[in-house]
């Protein structure tokens, strides 16, 4: 039980870190988008400044003559002004590029950490959520009826399989389909049925019967009967395996003498 609690705390730790990193990445992405908006605004401002500078000599031609200022002087002043504006903008853009690269690197690093945490959380969830069957036992039983009393049959007709689903507060309560697979001494499945994965994967399970147990996160007992070949039952060791969601959760053997 202590190992289960420790495993649960590890899983919770990974889940908390996963959501923390996810939130940090969302904030960084917002900041990155804001930096890119600033970058685009500054580019538009530069384009407008250059377009505006081209129209100034025409608009100030009369004024320049009155003030005895030549067109060449005006062009030089505009050129110097543009060079200063472009230089300042380039410096600012380099800072923004550096910040964007820094943010991108952090986001990529966090993406990798998130992916690792996702994989870890999934593996931890499998450990925590895997239900276990304890005290699995099997024994042969006879079907008591008038027919068998008349024929005086002493052979067993069924195998009764009983087990306990282990208490676990981390497993969702509700009905659990537990599939019982019984193999005779010739390694053949008794009363075979096939369970296919409803999600469309290639998983399938051959089983003999199943029981629907009402699991309430506490130790839950259940029993089920598996029919044998009543005419010619094979003597020897029978293997009994229990499955839940295609995963083996318990096993035992029964020797028919």
N, C-alpha and C positions, 0 to 999 in steps of 0.2 A: 504494500500500500504506500510505503514511504517513497519507493521508486516512482510510483504513479504520480504522487504529489510533486516530486522533484521535476518529473517530465512535464507536468502541467505548468509549473512555474516557468520552465524554459520556453515552452510554447507561448505563454502569455508575454514573456519578455520580447521574443521575436516579433510578435504581433504588434506590440506597442511601438517598437523601433521601426517596423514597416510603415505604420501610419504616420509616425513622426517624420520619416524621410519623405514620404509621399507628400505631406503638407509642405515641407521645406522645398521640395522640387516645384510644387505649384507656385509658391511665392517667388522662387527664383525665375521661373518662366514668365511671371507677370512683370518682374523687374526687367528681364531681358527684352520683353516687348515694349516697355516704356523707353528703354535706351534706344531701341531701334526707331521709335517714333520721333525722339529728339534728333536722331541722326537724319531722318528723312526731312524734318522741318528745317534743319540747318542747310541741307542741300537745296531745298526750295528757296530759302532766303538768299543763298549765294546766286542761284539762277536769276532771281528777281533783281538782285543788286547789279549783276552784269548787264541785264537787259535795260535797266534804268540808266546805267552809266553811258550807254550808247546814245541815249536821247538827250543827255545834258548839253553837249556842244551846240545842238540845233536850237534848244530852248534859250540858251544864254548868249547867243551870238550877238544880239543887240547890246546887252549889258556889258559884254566884254569889250566892245568898241568904245562905249561911253567911259568905261573905267581904264581904257587903254591897256587892256589885258589881251594877249594874243590867244588864238585858238590852241596854239602849241602848249602854252602855259597851262591852259585848262586841261588839255589832254594828259599832260604830265601829272597834274594834281590828281586827276581821276585815276590814272594808272597806279600812282603811289597808293592812293586810297584803296583801290581794288587789291593791290598786292598785300597790303596790311590786313585787309579783311580776309583774303584767301589764306594767308599764312596763319592767322588766328583760328580760322575755321579748320584748317588742316591739323593744327595742334589739338584743338578740341576733338576732332574726329578720331585722331590717334588715341586719345584718352578713352573715347567711347569704344573704339575697336578693342583696346586692351581690356576694358571692363567686360565687353561682350565675350571675348575669348575666355576671360576668367570665369564668367558665369556659365558659359557653355561647358567648360572643363568640369566645373562643380556639378552641373546637371548630369553630364555623362557619367561621372563617378557615382552620383546618387542613383542613377538609373541602374547601374551595375549592382549596387548594394541592394536596391529594391528587388531586382531579379533574384539575387542570392537569397534574400529574406523570404521571397515568395516560395522558392523551392524548399527552404528550410521549414517554413510554416506548414507547407503541404505535407512534408515528411513527418513533422511533429504531430499534425492533425491525425495522420494515419495511425500513429502510435497511441494517441489519446483516445481516438474514437473507435478503435478496434475492440469490439466486444469479445469477451472470453467465455468459454464454456468450461466449467469446473465439475469435478465429481462425475465424469462421464462413465457410465457403466451399461453393460448390455447382458441380457440373459435370455435363455430360451423359455418360451411359454407354450402351453397347450391351450387350444380353443375348446372350452367345455361346452358341448352341445349334445343333444340327443343323438345326432348322427355319429359323432365320435364315440359316444358311450356304447352304441350298438356295435360298432366295428372294433371296439376295444383297441383303438390306436394309441400307442404309447409315445409315438414320435412327437417332437415339438413342431408346431406349425408357424410360429412367429418368433421374432426377436424383439424384445422390449428394450428400447434405448431411453435412458433417463439421464438428465444433466441439470446443472445449475448455471444460469447466466450470471456472471459476476457483477456485483454492485459497482456502479461507476457513475458519479454525479456529472461527469463531463460528456456522457453519452446521452443523446436525445431520447427522452422517454417515448413509448409508443409500441405498437405492434412490430415484432421482428420475425421475419421469415427465416427459420433455421432449417437448412437442408441437410438431410442425413443420407450419407452414401455408405452402403454396405456391400463389401466384396466377399464372395464365397472363397473357399480354399483354392479354387481354380482361378482366382483373381478376376472373376466376372461379377459385374454389378447386378444385384438382385432387383427385380422390378424396375428396370431402367427408365428414367425420364430425362429430358434435356431442358436445362434452363439457359436461355440466351440473354445477352445483355440488351436491355431496352434502349440503351444509348447508341446502338448501332455499331459498337466495336465487335471485334472477332471473339470476344470472351464467351465461353459457354461452360456449363457444368452438367455432368451426368450424375443423377442422384436417384435414390430409391424412394424416398418420401420426404415430406417436410411438415413442420409444425409451426403454427403462428402463435408466438409467445407474446403475452402482454407484459412488456418490460417497463418497470417504473423506477429505474435507476437503483433498485435494491436487488439483493439476491433473488433470482426468479427461477423456480423449479418447473421443469416440463418433462413429459414422457411421450413417446410415440411408438407405435408398433409397425414392424416391417414384416411383410409376408415372406415365407420361405416357399420353396417348391415342396408342397405338402406330400406329393406322391413319392418323390425320390430326393429327399433332402441330403445334401452332401455333408459328411462328417469331417471335422477338421477345424482349423482356426479361421474365424471370420474377422475381417478388418472393418471397423466402424469409424467413419470420419464425419465431423460436423462442419458446416460451412455457413457463413453469412456474407452476403455481397461478394461472392466468388473467393472469399478468403477462408482458409481453414482455421477454425477457432477451438478445436478440441478433437480428441480421438481416443479410442480404446479397442480392445479385441474381445472376442467371445469364442471359446472353444467348445464345439459341439462334439460330444463323445458318443 
